Amino acid sequence: MTGKFVILLNGKLQEYNNVSDIPDSFDNLISFEPIYPPEPHTEEQHEEIAMFNSTLQMLMSRETK
C-alpha cells in the first residue's frame, strides 16, 4: 500500500511511502494517508480500499507507546 505514512521512532519523525517499509515496531503512528485510486473504482480497487482500515489497525498494533 502506498501513500504518506509518518511514525515516531526514538523521538524522531520518519516518513514512508510504502507500508511494507515501516519497521515492525515504533513509538507512535502519526499519520496514515493511503493513496485512493481515482474514480470510478474497479472491483479490485474496492477490495484494496476495504483493506485500509485493517492495515491501519495492524500498524497501530505495532506501536510501543
Backbone hydrogen bonds in HBPLUS format (Angstrom, degrees):
<---DONOR---> <-ACCEPTOR-->    atom                        ^
c    i                          cat <-CA-CA->   ^        H-A-AA   ^      H-
h    n   atom  resd res      DA  || num        DHA   H-A  angle D-A-AA Bond
n    s   type  num  typ     dist DA aas  dist angle  dist       angle   num
A0019-VAL N   A0001-MET O   2.98 MM  18  5.61 162.5  2.01 160.0 165.7     1
A0035-ILE N   A0002-THR O   2.98 MM  33  6.05 161.7  2.01 143.9 141.4     2
A0003-GLY N   A0017-ASN O   3.01 MM  14  5.11 144.7  2.14 133.5 136.7     3
A0004-LYS N   A0033-GLU O   2.98 MM  29  5.07 159.5  2.03 128.4 133.4     4
A0033-GLU N   A0004-LYS O   2.95 MM  29  5.07 145.8  2.07 148.8 157.2     5
A0005-PHE N   A0016-TYR O   2.95 MM  11  5.11 159.4  1.99 156.1 157.3     6
A0016-TYR N   A0005-PHE O   2.72 MM  11  5.11 155.6  1.77 153.0 161.5     7
A0006-VAL N   A0031-SER O   2.98 MM  25  4.80 154.5  2.04 126.2 133.8     8
A0030-ILE N   A0006-VAL O   2.76 MM  24  5.24 152.9  1.83 143.2 149.4     9
A0031-SER N   A0006-VAL O   3.09 MM  25  4.80 159.6  2.13 131.3 132.2    10
A0007-ILE N   A0014-GLN O   2.91 MM   7  5.39 161.4  1.94 155.0 159.8    11
A0014-GLN N   A0007-ILE O   2.86 MM   7  5.39 157.0  1.92 155.0 160.3    12
A0008-LEU N   A0028-ASN O   2.76 MM  20  5.09 156.7  1.82 152.8 157.4    13
A0027-ASP N   A0008-LEU O   2.84 MM  19  5.37 125.9  2.14 148.5 164.6    14
A0028-ASN N   A0008-LEU O   3.26 MM  20  5.09 153.3  2.33 129.7 136.6    15
A0009-LEU N   A0012-LYS O   2.89 MM   3  5.34 170.7  1.90 150.4 150.5    16
A0012-LYS N   A0009-LEU O   3.05 MM   3  5.34 161.5  2.09 111.6 117.6    17
A0021-ASP N   A0018-ASN O   3.00 MM   3  5.58 160.2  2.04 117.3 123.6    18
A0022-ILE N   A0019-VAL O   3.10 MM   3  5.55 164.0  2.13 117.0 121.9    19
A0064-THR N   A0026-PHE O   2.79 MM  38  5.92 139.3  1.96 148.5 159.2    20
A0065-LYS N   A0027-ASP O   3.23 MM  38  5.21 149.1  2.33 143.8 137.9    21
A0046-HIS N   A0042-THR O   2.98 MM   4  6.32 150.4  2.07 148.3 156.7    22
A0047-GLU N   A0043-GLU O   3.04 MM   4  6.36 151.0  2.13 146.5 153.9    23
A0048-GLU N   A0044-GLU O   3.03 MM   4  6.36 149.7  2.13 142.8 151.2    24
A0049-ILE N   A0045-GLN O   2.89 MM   4  6.16 161.8  1.93 152.0 156.3    25
A0050-ALA N   A0046-HIS O   2.94 MM   4  6.10 150.4  2.03 142.9 151.2    26
A0051-MET N   A0048-GLU O   3.05 MM   3  5.29 144.3  2.18 103.0 113.5    27
A0052-PHE N   A0049-ILE O   3.07 MM   3  5.42 161.7  2.10 112.2 118.0    28
A0055-THR N   A0051-MET O   2.96 MM   4  6.10 153.4  2.03 154.9 162.7    29
A0056-LEU N   A0052-PHE O   2.93 MM   4  6.18 155.3  1.99 149.9 156.9    30
A0057-GLN N   A0053-ASN O   2.92 MM   4  6.20 162.7  1.95 153.9 158.1    31
A0058-MET N   A0054-SER O   2.95 MM   4  6.09 153.0  2.03 140.4 147.8    32
A0059-LEU N   A0055-THR O   2.96 MM   4  6.22 160.4  2.00 151.0 155.5    33
A0060-MET N   A0056-LEU O   2.95 MM   4  6.20 159.3  1.99 151.9 157.9    34
A0061-SER N   A0057-GLN O   3.03 MM   4  6.26 138.6  2.21 140.6 151.2    35
A0061-SER N   A0058-MET O   3.18 MM   3  5.17 127.2  2.48  93.2 106.8    36
A0062-ARG N   A0059-LEU O   3.01 MM   3  5.27 151.1  2.09 106.4 115.4    37
A0063-GLU N   A0060-MET O   3.22 MM   3  5.42 160.3  2.26 105.5 111.4    38
